[in-house]
Structure formats: C-alpha cells, structure tokens
C-alpha cells in the first residue's frame, strides 16, 4: 500500500495522480491519494478520472477532515 499526499498541488493533482498510479503502484497494490477540496467538483472529477483509467478500481472515497479528501484505488494490471 502506498500513500500519496497531493494537497500541495491544490486543483492540479489529476496528472500527478495518474503518473503515480502508472509508475508508483504495482499490480494488485492499493494507493491512497490525499487531495485538498477547494471546489467540491473535484470529488466527482477524481472518481470519474479513476473510472476512466484502465486497470484501476476505485475502492473508496471519503472526507479526511474539513478541507481534505482521500480516494483509495487498486491497480489491477
């Protein structure tokens, strides 16, 4: 399991999250991504981003605290 803090990227975390999934996670490994919620549309966009990514399953999405959100993904391939 890997944990990645993307809060410092604010609204521009999607590309980095994709890079980390592709290169940082091994097949069968789970990744936890923490990002800042400035605009709540990023919650749905992050779920859509993962659903569109081949070989990755969204396992969970939850509020971490007042301003941060986590999503948990599993890399299948």
C-alpha positions in Angstrom: 0.0 0.0 0.0 1.2 3.4 -0.9 0.1 6.8 0.4 0.4 10.0 -1.7 -0.1 13.5 -0.4 -1.2 15.7 -3.4 -2.6 18.6 -1.3 0.3 20.9 -2.3 -1.0 20.7 -5.9 -4.4 22.2 -5.0 -6.7 21.8 -8.0 -4.0 20.5 -10.4 -3.5 17.0 -9.0 -5.0 14.8 -11.7 -1.9 14.4 -13.9 0.3 13.6 -11.0 -2.2 11.1 -9.6 -2.3 9.4 -13.0 1.6 9.3 -13.1 1.7 7.8 -9.6 -0.9 5.2 -10.5 1.0 4.2 -13.6 4.6 4.2 -12.2 4.2 4.1 -8.4 1.7 1.3 -7.9 2.4 -2.4 -8.7 -0.3 -4.8 -10.0 -2.6 -5.6 -7.1 -1.3 -2.8 -4.9 -3.6 -0.2 -3.2 -2.9 3.5 -3.3 -4.3 6.2 -1.1 -4.4 9.7 -2.5 -5.0 12.7 -0.4 -6.0 16.0 -2.0 -7.4 19.3 -1.0 -11.0 20.1 -1.7 -11.3 23.7 -2.6 -14.1 23.0 -5.0 -16.3 20.0 -4.4 -16.5 19.3 -8.1 -13.0 17.7 -7.7 -14.6 14.8 -5.7 -16.7 13.7 -8.7 -14.0 14.5 -11.2 -11.5 12.4 -9.3 -13.9 9.4 -9.2 -14.6 9.9 -12.9 -10.8 10.1 -13.6 -10.2 6.7 -11.9 -13.2 5.1 -13.6 -11.9 6.1 -17.0 -8.4 4.8 -16.2 -7.9 1.2 -17.5 -6.8 -1.4 -14.9 -7.6 0.7 -11.9 -10.5 0.2 -9.4 -11.9 3.0 -7.2 -12.3 1.3 -3.8 -13.3 4.2 -1.6 -13.7 8.0 -1.5 -14.1 9.8 1.8 -13.7 13.0 3.6 -10.5 13.1 5.6 -11.1 16.3 7.5 -12.6 19.8 6.9 -10.6 20.5 3.8 -9.0 17.3 2.6 -10.3 14.2 0.8 -8.9 10.7 0.2 -9.6 8.3 -2.5 -8.4 4.7 -2.4 -7.6 2.9 -5.6 -6.4 -0.6 -6.5 -4.3 -1.2 -9.6 -5.4 -4.4 -11.2 -2.9 -4.7 -14.0 
